[in-house]
Amino acid sequence: MTQSPVLKKPTTFSQYKALLAKDLRQEFRTRDMLTSMGIYAVLVLIVFGAAFSQMPADFDIIPISGGLIWALIVFTSLLGLNRSFSHEKEEGSLQGILLVPLDRAVIFLSKATSNLIFLLLVEIITIPLFYFFFLSRSDASETLWLVVAPLLVGTIGIVGIGTLLATITMGTRGKDVLLAVLFIPLSYPLLFACVSATTAAIVGDFDFVSTFVPALAMAGGYDVVMILVSWLLYDYVVSA
Amino acid sequence: MKSEKQKAIGSDALALEVKGLTKLFGTRKALDNLDLELPQGAFLSIFGPNGAGKTTLLSILSTLARPTRGSISVLGFDINEHPDEVREHIGLISHRSMLYPDLTAEENLLFIARLYGLTNPQARVAELLDAVELSLRRHDTVRTFSRGMTQRLSIARALICDPELIFLDEPYSGLDPHAVDILDGLIARIRDGRSFIMVSHDLQKGFDLSSHVLMLAKGRKLVFSRKEDLDFTDFAEQYRSTVGMGVA
């Protein structure tokens, strides 16, 4: 080695970009998370199909469709969140990142962003499939397109709190169960709000705004609080 | 010749200054009231039976774990008050590679170079890949590498920021003779002015490389001395009796 390298204090944004690029490159090369989440989501849809095949022909699925969509998203995201740190644990790579002088919250932000991208990609495929299988024969409301808003706000909240919890549980025995046990109670307010807003958008009756707007505001408030809490706690959690 | 970073640290700073270091896991003492002083340029080899606290000590010194009590200064920087300054000047070579198996050798090094903020990461990565004789495999994913090649790349990874203090956690574990030669050669080439702290089970190798030795048992310091003040045969005998008597 001939000369010392020159180190220029990197910006938080450049470190965030490096971490995010690493996660995206790795996932698009292996497709570990995307494949497992995608297959799992399709299997859940098949199970839903089997359940509804027993219902009478005039059974109206619309009032419960919001809940079904969020059941699909929650279980799929739990699978993905559990896998999101598997690469970091495999060869102690997370330790390698922790040896670098950087704000630990950047690790959280980059991991949450990559999880958000992967979960949204799975939703882009599975939500239209849900519509095709279960809602296409019903009369769609004019406000149906508004489901995009609770889906986006809810997914942000899920990856925010989920990334923090996945970091806590990654080194534990039985992490799959532990993540679900911690995640579902903590995310319940978000899920409640998102199911309400999604159902309101799908049903689209005259009272739609009085349900949709407060529910969406509640989900947005949850996102802000939980992401802030996760950001603040991450240094402690990841260094523990 | 001293690097720019060495000049920035200051020649009067000790490589390591530890006072009253204690680490508790629940009620169990992994490290018990440890005091150490190590000058810059020293090579400290740490020996001890399993559970003696060697890896815990290395984790704390490299900022990966927090001490329960005690003060620690690395290269003149307090580890609790200035962890980022410490991290800027240290490297860790572990028996775990800390690499991403599905990224290529070059991608792994470029990733870490960008995190450190190297101004010319491509040149540094090319230089290090050359030093560990992996230039021809730079576009191959780490998953396709043998254990020795992975460890060589992990050495390059640890050296990316040109660290002044290098921690080695059983670095020879699982290496083939060729990789051992490369690691020996690299240590010899970068040793000038730099400090090393190595955990090893290989008594002869660790003793040969060292300028100072530390023997731990049950988190306590049994021996801490300059190598020239010790006789290897006596030291080896004490080590064997420590392990054999089940001190740990």
Interface residues (C-beta under 8 A of the other chain):
Chain A: M1 T2 S4 P5 V6 L7 K8 K9 P10 S14 Q15 K17 A18 L19 A21 K22 R25 Q26 R29 T30 H87 E90 E91 G92 S93 Q95 G96 I97 L98 L99 V100 P101 L102 S239
Chain B: S3 E4 K5 S62 T63 L64 A65 R66 P83 D84 E85 R87 E88 I90 G91 L92 S94 R96 S97 M98 L99 Y100 P101 D102 L103 E107 F111 I112 A113 R114 L115 Y116 G117 L118 T119 N120 R124 E127 L128 A131 R157 L159 I160 C161 D162 R189 I190
